[in-house]
Amino acid sequence: MTERYISIANGDGTLSAILHSPDDVAPLTNADTGVLIIVGGPQYRVGSHRQFVKLSRALASQGIASMRLDTAGMGDSNGIKTAFYQQDEDINQAIAAFFQHCPQLKKVALWGLCDAASGILIKLNQHDPRISGVILLNPWVRQQHSHANVMLRHYYPKRLLSFQFWRKKLAGGMMLRLSLSELWQTFKHRYAKQYPDTETLIANEQNYVKLMLRGWQQFQGNVLVITSGNDLTAQEFLQLCNSDKAWAACLADAQHQHIAAANHTFASAKWRQQVEQCCIAFIKQP
């Protein structure tokens, strides 16, 4: 395996990436498919607990080339940082560079955790025949109503049943009033309007979840979704899929691996290796 730095022209600036190339890809299955790791923020290409580095090395050990990208304004990439729902151009430039430096590639799978997974789904609104698959880990679908629903189901019940919580709050009347006010606001947000009335294709904070769904619906490639059991972001995503028929249909058509004990970033060797094995099997499938 070789690892080398890649500088990618991107408008008036440059993007930084690390390319992982297997030593000998010819005899290995699906050597023509590479994995482009899109990094969410605030984060850079190494990843929490070096997750992205270890993933790329695991892929290379199986003959799969990969590239870890710093998006504009993050890590060693210059330029102005944009929101995750406005990173289509960064992804386009990275794919082009990946193919240029790895001429054996015919296809690419996009890999993203949290808001990087969300950005990938938004990117799928633009048809790109180079993209054969996507790997989505704990996609970010934060909306007022959905976050409130998750908090009411998964966070507040644990807090309200905690003896230490009540002892602390009852010791200070102001703190108790603030907590009850916060709970009431959360309850109201649960019933907020789900989607804004907009058909614009320009992604923004109000419509990005709608565009994620649209991108997923029109994608013809393979999809792998990996979710964590110990993560509110994953719970919010799964709850959306349980409550919305369109999201449910997309998830039903995808390959889904749920790691019940894992936290948001799969921060243990066991959980990380499970992710690696799932990704390798996904890329190597016929």
Disulfide bonds with the S-S distance in Angstrom:
none
